[in-house]
Amino acid sequence: MINLINDFANRKVIFKALDVGIDTTTPAGKLILSIFASLAEYDREVILEKTKAGQQLAKAKGKHIGRPSGVNQENYNIVKKALEKDLSVSEIVSLTGISISSVKRYKKEIQK
């Protein structure tokens, strides 16, 4: 944010936040803006630290972190049975409501 305001100043653009009374043409306005920017950066860093600590704690407790795995065992079994009956991918999709990409992924896994 400071770099952006400095870039504005170099281009002769004045920044004024009317609702909070910040005016970058005055020394007091520049000071307040710098303080607010520093507090915002500090707050962001604290949030990132807490998030990372929470993820590490959850991982230590055996919780899964991140996106769920792509294989749903129930859907996998449905697709497997449908393929055993020689149904096409489009038929499986229309009958089960499973997405075409999932059916293709399960089919590829089954054919291994």
KAVENLIN-V889593 format. One record per residue. N is the residue number from 1. SS is DSSP state (H for helix, E for strand, L for the rest). OMEGA is omega as a letter, one per 40 degrees, with the letter a starting at -180 (NA if undefined). BURIAL is b if it has 9 or more other C-alpha atoms within 8 Angstrom, else e. Layout:
n->N ss->SS omega->OMEGA burial->BURIAL
n->N ss->SS omega->OMEGA burial->BURIAL
//
This chain:
n->1 ss->L omega->i burial->e
n->2 ss->H omega->i burial->e
n->3 ss->H omega->i burial->e
n->4 ss->H omega->i burial->e
n->5 ss->H omega->i burial->b
n->6 ss->H omega->i burial->e
n->7 ss->H omega->i burial->e
n->8 ss->H omega->a burial->b
n->9 ss->H omega->i burial->b
n->10 ss->H omega->i burial->e
n->11 ss->L omega->i burial->e
n->12 ss->L omega->i burial->e
n->13 ss->L omega->a burial->e
n->14 ss->L omega->i burial->b
n->15 ss->L omega->i burial->b
n->16 ss->E omega->i burial->e
n->17 ss->E omega->a burial->e
n->18 ss->L omega->a burial->e
n->19 ss->L omega->a burial->e
n->20 ss->L omega->i burial->e
n->21 ss->L omega->i burial->e
n->22 ss->E omega->i burial->b
n->23 ss->E omega->a burial->b
n->24 ss->L omega->i burial->b
n->25 ss->L omega->i burial->e
n->26 ss->L omega->i burial->e
n->27 ss->H omega->i burial->e
n->28 ss->H omega->i burial->e
n->29 ss->H omega->i burial->b
n->30 ss->H omega->i burial->b
n->31 ss->H omega->a burial->e
n->32 ss->H omega->i burial->b
n->33 ss->H omega->i burial->b
n->34 ss->H omega->i burial->b
n->35 ss->H omega->i burial->e
n->36 ss->H omega->i burial->e
n->37 ss->H omega->i burial->b
n->38 ss->H omega->i burial->e
n->39 ss->H omega->i burial->e
n->40 ss->H omega->i burial->e
n->41 ss->H omega->i burial->e
n->42 ss->H omega->a burial->e
n->43 ss->H omega->i burial->e
n->44 ss->H omega->i burial->e
n->45 ss->H omega->i burial->e
n->46 ss->H omega->i burial->e
n->47 ss->H omega->i burial->e
n->48 ss->H omega->i burial->e
n->49 ss->H omega->a burial->e
n->50 ss->H omega->i burial->e
n->51 ss->H omega->i burial->e
n->52 ss->H omega->i burial->e
n->53 ss->H omega->i burial->e
n->54 ss->H omega->i burial->e
n->55 ss->H omega->i burial->b
n->56 ss->H omega->i burial->e
n->57 ss->H omega->i burial->e
n->58 ss->H omega->i burial->b
n->59 ss->H omega->i burial->b
n->60 ss->H omega->i burial->e
n->61 ss->L omega->i burial->e
n->62 ss->L omega->i burial->e
n->63 ss->L omega->i burial->e
n->64 ss->L omega->i burial->e
n->65 ss->L omega->i burial->e
n->66 ss->L omega->a burial->e
n->67 ss->L omega->i burial->e
n->68 ss->L omega->i burial->e
n->69 ss->L omega->a burial->e
n->70 ss->L omega->a burial->e
n->71 ss->L omega->i burial->e
n->72 ss->L omega->a burial->e
n->73 ss->H omega->i burial->e
n->74 ss->H omega->i burial->e
n->75 ss->H omega->i burial->b
n->76 ss->H omega->a burial->b
n->77 ss->H omega->i burial->e
n->78 ss->H omega->a burial->e
n->79 ss->H omega->i burial->b
n->80 ss->H omega->i burial->b
n->81 ss->H omega->a burial->e
n->82 ss->H omega->i burial->b
n->83 ss->H omega->i burial->b
n->84 ss->H omega->i burial->e
n->85 ss->L omega->i burial->e
n->86 ss->L omega->i burial->e
n->87 ss->L omega->i burial->b
n->88 ss->L omega->i burial->e
n->89 ss->H omega->a burial->b
n->90 ss->H omega->i burial->e
n->91 ss->H omega->i burial->e
n->92 ss->H omega->i burial->b
n->93 ss->H omega->a burial->b
n->94 ss->H omega->a burial->e
n->95 ss->H omega->a burial->e
n->96 ss->H omega->a burial->e
n->97 ss->L omega->i burial->e
n->98 ss->L omega->a burial->b
n->99 ss->L omega->a burial->e
n->100 ss->H omega->a burial->b
n->101 ss->H omega->i burial->e
n->102 ss->H omega->i burial->e
n->103 ss->H omega->i burial->b
n->104 ss->H omega->i burial->b
n->105 ss->H omega->i burial->e
n->106 ss->H omega->i burial->b
n->107 ss->H omega->i burial->b
n->108 ss->H omega->i burial->e
n->109 ss->H omega->a burial->e
n->110 ss->H omega->a burial->e
n->111 ss->L omega->i burial->e
n->112 ss->L omega->NA burial->e
//
